Amino acid sequence: MATNVKEGIQIGHVNIYHLFNKLHELSVLLKNKPETHILGLSETRLNSNHLDYTLSIPFYTLIRKDPTKKGETGLAVYVHQSIAGNIKRRPDLELNHVECIWLEYRPTLAQSTLIGYIYRNPKSASEWYKYFTEMMDNIQTNNSDVILLGDFNI
């Protein structure tokens, strides 16, 4: 689940399939040592009835992208408060036809890392691959590392 990136930062991804019903288990997972700094979740199945405060986990900031069209299931990312100031959401990298959340992690005076959380519904049309390639081609890395995590269902 977790990957050691730069400077000991632990990141990971879990296909949670209904976040609200598994919030307690997720909270226990995030409290484990070593600490997970960034955890992306796919298939959250949240909507506007699920308010952020009902999904809060101590010491973590929630970033979410709820489904907006048929076939989407929602994504969320929990970012530990110790690095929250070094994380910026990058909606400019999020292509409309690919369910994704992009973050930029920039430690002080260091090269940034782009982190993309992707979910591909197994029922997606074959055009998904074209859109995914277009999204990746549009990313200007400028010497940034790029890390992709998610559930690609390929």
N, C-alpha and C positions, 0 to 999 in steps of 0.2 A: 503494500500500500504506500508507504512513504519512501521518498527518494532523497538522498543527500545531495543538495545542490551546492551552491557556493557558501562558504563560511558557515557550514553546519546547518543551514536552513533545511528543514524537513518539509517536503511537499508530498501530496498524494491525491488519489482519486478513489471514490467509492460510488458504485451504482446503488443508490439508497432505496429506490422504488418506494416512494411515499415517505418523505422526510418527517412530516408531522407525527406519524405513528412511531417513529424510531428515534425521536429526539433524545430520550434518556440514554439509549445505547450509544448514540453518537457522542453525547456528552462524556460518557465513560471512556470511549475510545480516545477522545481528544485530551483527556486528563492523563493518559498513559505517558510514561517516559520511554524514550526521548520524546519531548514535546513536538507535536506536529504544528508547524507554523502556518501552512497553507493547505487546506483540504477542500477539494472540489467535489461536488456531488451532482450526479445526473439522475434523471427521472424523479425529481423532487415532487412533482405533481401538486404544486402549490398554486393558489390563486389569490385574488385580492382579499378574500375572507381570512386568510392567514396573515395576521399582522406580524411585523418584524419582532416586536417585543415578545410574542408568544413562541418565537423560534430562537430566542437569544440563549447563548451559552457563555458563562462567565469567562472573561478575558479574551473573547473573540468578537470580531466585527463580521457581520453578515453582509454579503453581496449576493443579490439574487436576480435571476431573470426568469420570470414566470412565462408559461406558454402563452403565445399570442395567436397561434393558428393551428389548424388540424395537423396532427402528427408530432407536435412538440410536446415535451413532457416536463420541461423546466430544469434549470440549473441553479446551483447555489455554490458559494465559496465562503468558507470561514477562514478569516485571517487573524492570527494571534496579535494581540495588542503590542507585543514587543517589536513587531515589524510593520504594523499598520501604517505608520508614517512614511514608509518606504514603498508602499504599494499604491499604484494608480490604476483605476479602471480605464481600459482603452476601448470604448464603444466604437471608435473610428475604425477599428480592425474587425468588428463583428459584422459579417456579411448577413444580410437578411435571410438568405436561403439556407444557411447553416446554423444550427442551434449551437451557440457558443458563447463563452465569456472569455475576454482577453484581459490580462493584467500585465502591468509592467512593474517589475521589482527592481528598484535602484538603491542599492546600499550607498551610503555616503562615499562620494568620490570614487565610485567603482562603476564598471561597465554594467549596463542594465541587462535584465533577462526578461524576455517576453514569455508569459505562461498562458497557454490556451487550453481551456477546458471545452471539449467537443462532445456532443451526443448525436449519433446518427440512428434514427429510428430504423429498425430492420425492414419496415414497409416503405422506406423512402424510394422514390423513383431513381432511376439510373442517373438522372441529371445531377443528383447530389454530388457525385464525384467531380463534375465540371465546376460546380459552385465552390466546392472545397479547394480545388486546384486554383481557381481564381482568387479566393481569399488568401491562400498561402502566397501566391505570386504578388499580391498587392502589399504584402508586409515588407516594409523597408527596415531591415534589421540594423543597419548602421553599426556593424560590429557587435550587435547584441546576440546573446544566445537565445534560442527558441526552444521551449519545452512544450510538447503537446501531451495532454493526458485526456482520458475520457473513455467512452464506450462507443467504439466505431462500428460495432456489429458487422464486421466484414468477415 
